[in-house]
Amino acid sequence: MRLSRQYVEAGYRCVVDIDLEKFFDTVNHDMLMARVARQVKDKKLLLLIRRYLASDIMHEGVVQAHTEGTPQGSPLSPLLSNILLDDLDKELERRGHRFCRYADDCNVYVKSAKAGERVMASLTSFLEKKLRLKVNGKKSAVAAPWVRKFLGYSMTRQAIPRLKVAPESVHRLKGQIKEILRKGRGRAISRVINDLTPVLRGWMEYFRLASVKATFELIDEWIRRKLRCVLWRQWKTARTRAKRLMERGIEQVRAYTSAFNGHGPWWNAGAQHMNRALPVKWFTQQGLISLLAEQRRFIRLS
């Protein structure tokens, strides 16, 4: 990702984003084995890899022959994909392009949209004719780097761009968090936070290169509001809610007014009475990590 940013900073303000359609499902076995054989001379090992590729699969209880593609989930599949796509790397190097590739995700950086269209057409022809891979026309595009994403990242539109988390990556994280919270509605909030912690730490570790803090700040606020929403639901009755608010420092009249306000859990989770009763400090004491604090820590370490 740092290399992508350097290309954009150097004036390559257009990206050819190539998406290979169902890459791991459609890899041609003969094409792949021919390239593996360039590097591997052991015939027994080649036979073993061929059998691995051709092993039957079970789909909806029916065993089916496997005539193309590589088994997903295996550590061998990404290795084999790199062997096949090494031809693409060499072709891009031969043409003098600036590019970044990770497995089947490839971005080529050019200086204009017109040049990008030419590169897209020539690379599509190369991939389909030479490697028998199909380019997904709906997902591939020529666009500005800040419009597209690469490995979950995007970047800002500034002359000196900064890396940021792509909106799609934020959406997927929120989906994971919602599922954890849905399962934890009847559990102690500390246990729910314990379930969230490894997800948040792993996500933040992956996006440690992002330098735009606004995304992490907004996600932190959203998570705290979701947790306040969980607690509001757990308190169930208006009298219980008033009691819990008073226990957390809200004066009696305001606690009862807030508890009987007639609004739903999400509204109350964002209201001032819940923010005062359950401040950031309280969530920190419960063990909830802050993505913004983690980002600042990574910046200090870098």
C-alpha positions in Angstrom: 0.0 0.0 0.0 2.9 2.4 0.7 4.1 1.7 -2.9 0.7 2.5 -4.3 0.8 5.8 -2.4 4.2 6.6 -3.7 3.1 6.0 -7.3 0.2 8.5 -6.9 2.5 11.0 -5.2 4.8 10.7 -8.2 2.1 11.8 -10.5 0.4 8.5 -11.5 -3.1 9.9 -10.7 -5.1 7.2 -12.5 -5.4 3.5 -11.7 -6.3 0.5 -13.8 -8.1 -1.8 -11.3 -8.2 -5.3 -12.7 -10.6 -7.8 -11.2 -10.3 -11.5 -12.3 -13.7 -13.2 -12.3 -13.9 -16.1 -9.9 -10.1 -16.5 -10.1 -9.7 -19.4 -7.7 -12.7 -21.2 -9.3 -11.7 -21.0 -12.9 -7.9 -21.4 -13.1 -7.0 -23.7 -16.0 -5.2 -26.8 -14.6 -3.1 -27.4 -17.7 -2.0 -23.8 -17.9 -1.1 -23.7 -14.2 0.8 -27.1 -14.3 2.8 -25.9 -17.3 4.1 -23.0 -15.2 4.7 -25.1 -12.1 6.8 -27.5 -14.2 9.1 -24.6 -15.1 10.1 -24.3 -11.4 9.6 -27.9 -10.2 11.4 -30.8 -11.8 10.4 -33.5 -9.4 7.8 -35.6 -11.4 6.3 -37.2 -8.2 5.7 -33.7 -6.7 4.1 -32.5 -10.0 1.8 -35.6 -10.0 0.9 -34.9 -6.3 0.0 -31.2 -7.2 -2.0 -32.4 -10.2 -4.0 -34.8 -8.0 -4.5 -32.1 -5.4 -6.0 -29.8 -8.1 -8.1 -32.5 -9.7 -9.5 -34.0 -6.4 -13.2 -34.4 -6.3 -15.4 -31.9 -4.4 -18.7 -32.3 -2.6 -21.4 -29.8 -3.5 -24.8 -30.1 -1.7 -24.1 -33.8 -0.9 -23.1 -34.7 -4.4 -19.5 -35.6 -5.3 -18.4 -33.7 -8.5 -15.3 -33.9 -10.6 -12.9 -30.9 -10.3 -11.7 -29.9 -13.7 -10.7 -26.3 -13.1 -9.9 -24.0 -10.2 -7.9 -24.4 -7.0 -9.3 -25.5 -3.6 -10.0 -22.4 -1.6 -8.9 -22.3 2.0 -5.7 -24.2 1.4 -2.3 -22.4 1.8 -1.2 -24.0 -1.4 -3.8 -22.1 -3.6 -2.3 -18.6 -3.1 1.2 -20.0 -3.9 -0.1 -21.6 -7.1 -1.9 -18.4 -8.1 1.4 -16.5 -7.7 3.2 -19.0 -9.9 0.5 -18.5 -12.6 0.3 -14.7 -12.3 4.1 -14.4 -12.4 3.7 -14.1 -16.1 1.5 -11.1 -15.6 4.1 -9.5 -13.4 6.8 -10.1 -16.0 4.6 -8.6 -18.8 3.9 -5.5 -16.7 7.6 -5.1 -16.0 8.5 -5.6 -19.6 6.1 -2.8 -20.5 7.6 -0.5 -17.8 4.3 -0.1 -15.9 4.1 0.9 -12.2 1.9 -1.7 -10.5 1.0 -3.5 -7.3 -0.4 -7.0 -7.2 -1.4 -9.3 -4.3 -2.7 -12.7 -5.4 -5.4 -11.9 -7.9 -5.8 -8.2 -7.0 -3.8 -6.0 -9.4 -3.6 -2.2 -9.7 -1.6 -0.6 -12.5 -0.9 3.1 -12.1 -0.8 5.5 -15.1 -0.9 9.2 -15.7 -4.2 9.6 -17.6 -7.5 8.0 -18.1 -6.8 7.6 -21.8 -3.6 5.7 -21.1 -5.6 3.7 -18.5 -8.1 2.6 -21.1 -5.3 1.4 -23.5 -3.7 -0.5 -20.6 -7.0 -2.1 -19.6 -7.7 -3.3 -23.1 -4.2 -4.7 -23.7 -4.0 -6.5 -20.3 -7.5 -7.9 -20.7 -6.4 -9.4 -24.0 -3.2 -10.8 -22.5 -4.9 -12.4 -19.5 -7.7 -14.0 -21.5 -5.6 -15.2 -24.4 -2.3 -16.1 -22.7 -3.4 -17.2 -19.3 -7.1 -18.1 -20.1 -8.3 -16.0 -17.2 -11.5 -13.9 -17.5 -11.5 -10.2 -16.5 -14.6 -9.1 -14.7 -15.8 -6.1 -16.7 -18.3 -5.0 -14.1 -15.8 -4.8 -11.2 -12.7 -3.7 -13.2 -12.4 0.0 -13.9 -10.1 2.9 -14.9 -10.5 5.6 -12.2 -8.8 7.9 -9.8 -7.0 6.0 -6.9 -9.2 7.6 -4.3 -12.3 6.3 -6.0 -11.1 2.6 -6.0 -9.9 0.4 -3.2 -7.0 -2.0 -3.0 -6.7 -4.7 -0.3 -9.3 -2.9 1.7 -7.5 0.5 1.6 -8.2 3.7 -0.4 -6.4 7.0 -0.3 -7.1 10.7 0.0 -7.3 13.1 -3.0 -4.5 15.4 -1.8 -1.3 16.1 -3.8 0.5 14.1 -1.1 -2.1 11.3 -0.6 -2.7 9.6 2.7 -3.9 6.0 3.1 -7.4 5.5 4.6 -9.8 2.6 5.2 -12.1 2.0 2.2 -15.8 2.4 3.0 -16.5 -1.2 2.0 -14.0 -2.4 4.7 -15.8 -0.3 7.3 -19.2 -1.8 6.2 -17.8 -5.3 6.5 -16.5 -4.6 10.0 -19.8 -3.2 11.1 -21.5 -6.3 9.9 -19.2 -8.5 12.0 -19.8 -6.3 15.1 -23.6 -6.3 14.6 -23.5 -10.1 14.5 -21.5 -10.3 17.8 -23.9 -7.8 19.5 -27.0 -9.7 18.2 -25.7 -12.8 19.9 -24.8 -11.0 23.1 -28.1 -9.2 23.8 -28.7 -11.2 27.0 -25.2 -11.4 28.2 -23.1 -9.2 30.5 -21.6 -6.2 28.6 -18.1 -7.2 29.7 -18.5 -10.6 27.9 -19.7 -8.9 24.8 -16.7 -6.6 24.9 -14.4 -9.6 25.3 -15.9 -11.1 22.1 -15.4 -7.8 20.3 -11.8 -7.3 21.4 -10.0 -9.9 19.1 -12.1 -8.7 16.1 -11.2 -5.0 16.7 -7.5 -5.8 17.4 -7.2 -7.9 14.3 -8.9 -5.4 12.1 -6.8 -2.5 13.5 -3.6 -4.5 13.0 -4.5 -5.0 9.3 -5.3 -1.3 8.8 -2.3 0.0 10.8 -1.0 1.8 7.7 -4.1 4.1 7.5 -3.3 7.6 8.6 -6.7 9.2 8.3 -8.1 9.2 11.8 -11.7 10.3 11.2 -12.7 6.7 10.2 -11.4 5.2 13.4 -13.0 8.0 15.5 -16.4 7.5 13.8 -16.3 3.7 14.3 -15.4 4.1 18.0 -18.4 6.4 18.5 -20.7 4.0 16.6 -19.5 1.0 18.6 -20.1 2.8 21.9 -23.6 3.8 20.8 -24.4 0.2 19.8 -23.3 -1.0 23.2 -25.4 1.6 24.9 -28.3 0.4 22.8 -27.7 -3.2 24.0 -27.7 -2.0 27.6 -30.9 0.1 27.1 -32.6 -3.0 25.8 -31.3 -5.2 28.6 -32.8 -2.8 31.2 -36.2 -3.5 29.6 -38.7 -1.5 31.7 -38.8 2.3 32.1 -38.5 2.0 35.9 -35.4 -0.2 35.6 -33.9 2.3 33.1 -34.5 5.2 35.5 -32.9 3.2 38.3 -29.8 2.4 36.2 -29.4 6.0 35.1 -29.6 7.2 38.7 -27.0 4.6 39.7 -24.7 6.2 37.1 -25.0 9.8 38.3 -28.1 11.1 36.5 -30.4 13.2 38.8 -33.8 11.6 39.6 -36.1 14.0 37.7 -34.0 13.7 34.5 -33.5 9.9 34.9 -37.3 9.4 35.0 -38.0 11.9 32.2 -35.4 10.1 30.0 -36.6 6.6 30.9 -40.2 7.5 30.0 -39.5 9.5 26.9 -41.1 7.0 24.5 -38.2 6.9 22.1 -36.5 3.7 20.9 -33.2 2.1 22.0 -31.1 3.6 19.2 -32.3 7.1 19.8 -31.7 6.8 23.5 -28.3 5.3 22.9 -27.2 8.5 21.2 -29.0 10.9 23.7 -27.1 13.0 26.3 -28.4 11.0 29.3 -26.9 7.8 28.1 -23.7 9.5 27.1 -23.4 11.0 30.6 -24.3 7.7 32.3 -22.0 5.6 30.1 -19.1 7.9 29.1 -16.0 6.8 27.1 -14.1 6.3 30.4 -16.6 3.7 31.5 -16.2 1.6 28.4 -12.4 1.8 28.7 -12.8 0.4 32.2 -14.8 -2.4 30.8 -12.0 -3.3 28.5 -13.3 -1.8 25.2 -10.3 -0.9 23.0 -10.3 2.4 21.0 -9.4 2.1 17.4 -8.3 5.7 17.4 -6.0 5.1 20.4 -4.6 2.0 18.6 -3.9 4.0 15.4 -2.0 6.7 17.4 0.0 3.9 19.1 1.0 2.5 15.7 2.0 5.9 14.5 4.3 6.3 17.5 5.8 2.9 16.8 6.4 3.5 13.1 
